[in-house]
Amino acid sequence: VGAYGSGGLACSAEAARAADEHDELASARQLFALPDTMIYLDGNSLGALPVQVGPAVTDLVDRQWGQQLITSWNVNDWWRLPARVGDRIGRLIGAAAGQVMCGDSTSVQLFQALVAACRMRPGRGTILTDADGFPTDQYLADAVAELLELKVVRLHPGELAAHLSDDVAVVSLSQVDYRTGELFDAAAITEAVHAAGALMVWDLCHSAGALPVELDAIQADFAVGCSYKYLNGGPGAPGYIYIAARHLDAAVLPLTGWHGHRSPFQLSQRYSPAPSIERARIGTPPVLSMAALDAALTVFDQVSLAAIRRKSLALTDLVIEFARTRLAGFGVEVATPLPHDRRGSQVSLRMPAAYEVCQELIARGVIGDFREPDLLRLGFTPLYLSYADVYEAMDRLAEVLADGSYADGRYANRTVVT
Ligand SMILES: Cc1ncc(COP(=O)(O)O)c(C=O)c1O
């Protein structure tokens, strides 16, 4: 490890195999069911299937639902599942127990967090968000601003200092840019936002499970995220919201579903929020997919995020080194920042015909994805990727670029999901 990039050693199949021999995470591969013939570089979109998930879902369906039916809300404690899974996620994002609730989608949770945060800063008229942020983050900032009669200012996170003022209520940013993989300094940004008297909402979709996140330590206010990427919860797995303990009483969430009531089974006619993180519940949770997520998260009981981060940086160093030395001749540029402290767990390669190249790469067994307008986006999940896999994937990319058949029109009709 450390042999690539800054170390300047050979970027070769032999060096990759040697790195695998010292890989402290090598055994984690057994925790996943992945096709042997596929090299999967899309765990930043949909994580691979942890082997524990199948039996957990089968048990939920056959025994808990099939045999115990409605009694499962008590006997199998379905009622507390969202908070239990929330606490499990909390351990991965530096949140002490009682501050994370699992459920609904990232988009819904972002709406909850933005409205609650803006309401805590009455008299301030601006939400700041990333001009290159994921669309849902931008759309929801606009929607919340319209609802609360605020305005949205879009910026690059690097320009934040120039935009912070006593009119800013909330700053909403993703910790890692979904397109380029740029990692922002969450501690410094949160501190600057607080110094301006505003509150910070972090979107952790591309950081949770990929690198250590320390929400309590950086005094984050609110955070949201999904669980189907690096947390491997499965397609459509529920999102989550973090509300710092110090804000729990003051956080007035807009979606007042009955599960968030202080006493749901009193079935009273007026809403009164639970005094704890339970107020972040909305309606009946998706028990099947939450049980799958619960099982998927057990993977993280056996590995450390520090080890994941070390290997992630070594893998992305390898990819960057390969791209700079072997792919530059094909017009490939590395769009991901080179410094480790500014890089998430993906590498985005800018190139002509990125969509077609991506499709041809998939046809040759290497799964990545394409992001408009010209990015081949490759995600690196250290839990199930070896150095040899990653070297092999890059070698196949070099082959695809060299033979050029991707450009013969075979990918003229684009798929719905790119
Ligand atoms: C930064 C970011 N936020 C949010 C989402 C998705 O939100 P949702 O889970 O509501 O579909 C994504 C999806 O890729 C994302 O990258």
The ligand as an SDF file (V2000), in Angstrom:
LIG
                    3D

 16 16  0  0  0  0  0  0  0  0999 V2000
  -25.5050   13.5190   -2.8660 C   0  0  0  0  0  0  0  0  0  0  0  0
  -26.7730   12.7630   -3.0800 C   0  0  0  0  0  0  0  0  0  0  0  0
  -27.8730   13.0770   -2.3820 N   0  0  0  0  0  0  0  0  0  0  0  0
  -29.0360   12.4070   -2.5580 C   0  0  0  0  0  0  0  0  0  0  0  0
  -29.1100   11.3480   -3.4500 C   0  0  0  0  0  0  0  0  0  0  0  0
  -30.3580   10.5710   -3.6980 C   0  0  0  0  0  0  0  0  0  0  0  0
  -31.4500   10.8600   -2.9350 O   0  0  0  0  0  0  0  0  0  0  0  0
  -32.5780    9.7560   -2.7760 P   0  0  0  0  0  0  0  0  0  0  0  0
  -32.0270    8.6800   -1.8780 O   0  0  0  0  0  0  0  0  0  0  0  0
  -33.7280   10.4850   -2.1910 O   0  0  0  0  0  0  0  0  0  0  0  0
  -32.8750    9.1970   -4.1350 O   0  0  0  0  0  0  0  0  0  0  0  0
  -27.9890   10.9720   -4.1730 C   0  0  0  0  0  0  0  0  0  0  0  0
  -28.0830    9.8350   -5.1090 C   0  0  0  0  0  0  0  0  0  0  0  0
  -27.2070    9.4310   -5.7820 O   0  0  0  0  0  0  0  0  0  0  0  0
  -26.8000   11.7060   -3.9990 C   0  0  0  0  0  0  0  0  0  0  0  0
  -25.7190   11.3740   -4.6990 O   0  0  0  0  0  0  0  0  0  0  0  0
  1  2  1  0
  2  3  1  0
  2 15  2  0
  3  4  2  0
  4  5  1  0
  5  6  1  0
  5 12  2  0
  6  7  1  0
  7  8  1  0
  8  9  2  0
  8 10  1  0
  8 11  1  0
 12 13  1  0
 12 15  1  0
 13 14  2  0
 15 16  1  0
M  END
$$$$
